[in-house]
Amino acid sequence: MMKLYASPTSPYARIVRLVLAQKQLGDRVTEHLLDPWQSPPELLAVNPVCRVPTLVTDEGTALTEAAVIVLYLERRFPEPRLIPREDIEANHARLGLALGALDSGVGVFLERRFGDPTTKLAERRLEGLRRSTVALVDTIDTARAGEPDLGDIATVVALTWLEFRLSAELDWRAGNPAAVEWLAQMNSLPAFAETMPPDA
């Protein structure tokens, strides 16, 4: 039985939780929700950096970082495919763009909370966040039918978390009604609704 260490508010953990749900692996994994900021001993025992998500495989190997975990799951449990063979490069590109936007967003959020948002580094990070958010919205294909792929999952999670934490900093909704509707529809799907961050 695999073990997933996650936080309800972590966007990185939400990506992994959604991949597990889309692959219908609920009976293959036990989920341990915790607060990594409290340095829980059970998380430190498998990940010295004390970050979520962390997935412990059936063999006892601890995998860290969302991108590593989702690519492992796609290879280990190939059906249903979340990276279509005909769309491998585009899916990897969207995953990278979403994770980059999240990294920038987390940096901006932590600076607002604990640091100095007026530094050159903080300003550069915010500029990068705004650019990457616009680029991410531009990748949304509202006409594509079928089940969400990995690119969709990462995009939904990134945009939802950025609105949850930094809505005052971003205005991507203006002029993008189709993308706004797409995001709402995606977040209404059962697995997406169940993994929404609290109070989002």
Secondary structure per residue as TSV (DSSP state, phi and psi in degrees):
chain	resnum	aa	ss	phi	psi
A	1	M	-	360.0	126.3
A	2	M	E	-75.6	157.3
A	3	K	E	-125.6	131.1
A	4	L	E	-114.8	122.2
A	5	Y	E	-98.0	123.7
A	6	A	E	-148.0	165.9
A	7	S	-	-120.4	140.4
A	8	P	T	-61.0	-24.7
A	9	T	T	-99.6	-4.6
A	10	S	-	-78.4	121.0
A	11	P	H	-67.6	-33.4
A	12	Y	H	-64.5	-42.8
A	13	A	H	-66.5	-35.4
A	14	R	H	-63.9	-37.1
A	15	I	H	-58.1	-47.4
A	16	V	H	-65.6	-42.3
A	17	R	H	-61.4	-37.7
A	18	L	H	-71.1	-38.2
A	19	V	H	-61.8	-44.2
A	20	L	H	-60.2	-40.9
A	21	A	H	-67.3	-44.9
A	22	Q	H	-64.7	-30.2
A	23	K	T	-89.5	3.2
A	24	Q	T	55.1	49.4
A	25	L	-	-105.8	19.9
A	26	G	G	-58.0	-31.4
A	27	D	G	-86.1	1.1
A	28	R	G	-108.5	-1.2
A	29	V	E	-143.1	141.4
A	30	T	E	-104.2	135.8
A	31	E	E	-102.3	128.4
A	32	H	E	-116.2	104.0
A	33	L	E	-89.2	128.5
A	34	L	-	-153.3	175.5
A	35	D	-	-108.0	105.7
A	36	P	G	-64.0	-21.7
A	37	W	G	-67.3	-18.3
A	38	Q	G	-90.3	2.7
A	39	S	-	49.6	56.8
A	40	P	-	-62.9	135.6
A	41	P	H	-56.3	-36.6
A	42	E	H	-66.8	-30.7
A	43	L	H	-78.6	-42.5
A	44	L	H	-59.6	-30.2
A	45	A	T	-66.7	-25.2
A	46	V	T	-113.5	-15.7
A	47	N	-	-145.2	101.4
A	48	P	T	-63.4	-19.8
A	49	V	T	-79.2	-16.1
A	50	C	-	60.5	48.6
A	51	R	-	-117.0	153.0
A	52	V	S	-116.5	149.3
A	53	P	-	-82.0	152.9
A	54	T	E	-131.4	127.6
A	55	L	E	-113.8	125.1
A	56	V	E	-99.0	119.8
A	57	T	-	-74.4	173.4
A	58	D	T	-57.7	-30.3
A	59	E	T	-85.4	-3.7
A	60	G	S	93.2	8.1
A	61	T	-	-83.7	131.3
A	62	A	E	-90.6	120.4
A	63	L	E	-105.9	132.9
A	64	T	E	-121.5	158.8
A	65	E	S	78.5	131.6
A	66	A	H	-58.3	-44.8
A	67	A	H	-62.2	-42.0
A	68	V	H	-62.0	-44.3
A	69	I	H	-67.0	-45.8
A	70	V	H	-69.0	-34.6
A	71	L	H	-70.4	-33.7
A	72	Y	H	-63.1	-46.6
A	73	L	H	-63.5	-37.9
A	74	E	H	-65.5	-36.4
A	75	R	H	-78.7	-40.4
A	76	R	H	-74.5	-34.6
A	77	F	S	-128.1	79.2
A	78	P	-	-70.6	-14.3
A	79	E	S	-119.8	136.3
A	80	P	S	-71.2	146.6
A	81	R	-	-71.7	132.1
A	82	L	S	-103.5	-8.7
A	83	I	S	-121.5	91.3
A	84	P	-	-57.0	141.6
A	85	R	G	-57.5	-34.0
A	86	E	G	-83.0	0.3
A	87	D	G	-138.9	30.8
A	88	I	H	-63.2	-49.7
A	89	E	H	-64.3	-43.3
A	90	A	H	-64.1	-38.4
A	91	N	H	-66.9	-42.9
A	92	H	H	-63.7	-38.2
A	93	A	H	-64.5	-43.3
A	94	R	H	-67.5	-39.2
A	95	L	H	-60.8	-46.8
A	96	G	H	-62.8	-40.8
A	97	L	H	-65.7	-42.4
A	98	A	H	-65.0	-44.0
A	99	L	H	-66.3	-36.5
A	100	G	H	-64.3	-42.3
A	101	A	H	-63.3	-40.8
A	102	L	H	-64.5	-43.5
A	103	D	H	-58.3	-44.9
A	104	S	H	-64.0	-42.6
A	105	G	H	-63.9	-43.0
A	106	V	H	-62.5	-40.8
A	107	G	H	-61.1	-45.0
A	108	V	H	-63.1	-43.8
A	109	F	H	-61.2	-44.7
A	110	L	H	-68.3	-35.1
A	111	E	H	-65.4	-39.7
A	112	R	H	-63.2	-34.1
A	113	R	H	-88.8	-38.9
A	114	F	H	-123.5	-15.7
A	115	G	S	-119.5	-146.0
A	116	D	-	-120.6	105.1
A	117	P	T	-74.8	1.1
A	118	T	T	-98.8	-0.6
A	119	T	S	-72.2	162.1
A	120	K	H	-59.7	-40.5
A	121	L	H	-62.9	-43.1
A	122	A	H	-63.9	-41.7
A	123	E	H	-65.3	-41.0
A	124	R	H	-64.3	-40.7
A	125	R	H	-64.6	-40.3
A	126	L	H	-65.9	-40.6
A	127	E	H	-61.8	-43.0
A	128	G	H	-63.6	-38.2
A	129	L	H	-62.0	-45.7
A	130	R	H	-64.3	-42.0
A	131	R	H	-64.8	-44.9
A	132	S	H	-69.0	-31.7
A	133	T	H	-66.7	-43.6
A	134	V	H	-61.2	-44.6
A	135	A	H	-63.5	-38.1
A	136	L	H	-66.2	-43.4
A	137	V	H	-60.8	-36.6
A	138	D	H	-65.9	-18.9
A	139	T	T	-83.1	-10.0
A	140	I	-	-70.3	126.4
A	141	D	-	-106.8	93.9
A	142	T	T	-70.5	-14.0
A	143	A	T	-92.1	-9.8
A	144	R	-	-72.5	130.5
A	145	A	-	-96.2	171.5
A	146	G	S	101.0	-178.8
A	147	E	S	-71.1	152.3
A	148	P	-	-61.1	138.1
A	149	D	-	-99.6	-177.0
A	150	L	H	-62.6	-37.1
A	151	G	H	-62.2	-41.5
A	152	D	H	-62.6	-46.9
A	153	I	H	-58.0	-49.6
A	154	A	H	-63.9	-38.8
A	155	T	H	-66.0	-45.5
A	156	V	H	-59.9	-47.6
A	157	V	H	-62.9	-44.8
A	158	A	H	-62.9	-50.3
A	159	L	H	-64.8	-38.2
A	160	T	H	-65.6	-45.4
A	161	W	H	-67.4	-40.4
A	162	L	H	-62.8	-36.8
A	163	E	H	-70.4	-37.2
A	164	F	H	-62.3	-42.1
A	165	R	H	-102.4	-28.2
A	166	L	H	-136.1	39.0
A	167	S	G	-60.7	-31.9
A	168	A	G	-72.1	-19.0
A	169	E	G	-90.3	-16.4
A	170	L	-	-126.3	143.9
A	171	D	-	-132.2	36.9
A	172	W	T	-65.6	-22.1
A	173	R	T	-65.8	-31.0
A	174	A	T	-62.5	122.7
A	175	G	T	80.7	7.5
A	176	N	-	-129.2	55.7
A	177	P	H	-61.5	-34.8
A	178	A	H	-66.8	-40.2
A	179	A	H	-68.1	-37.4
A	180	V	H	-61.7	-45.3
A	181	E	H	-65.5	-40.9
A	182	W	H	-59.8	-44.8
A	183	L	H	-62.8	-42.6
A	184	A	H	-63.9	-41.8
A	185	Q	H	-64.6	-42.3
A	186	M	H	-63.7	-44.0
A	187	N	H	-71.6	-10.7
A	188	S	H	-86.9	-12.4
A	189	L	S	-64.7	145.6
A	190	P	H	-50.1	-52.7
A	191	A	H	-64.2	-36.7
A	192	F	H	-69.6	-42.0
A	193	A	H	-64.5	-38.6
A	194	E	H	-69.3	-23.7
A	195	T	T	-106.0	9.9
A	196	M	-	-59.1	139.0
A	197	P	-	-62.9	144.6
A	198	P	T	-54.6	135.3
A	199	D	T	69.2	11.2
A	200	A	-	-77.7	360.0
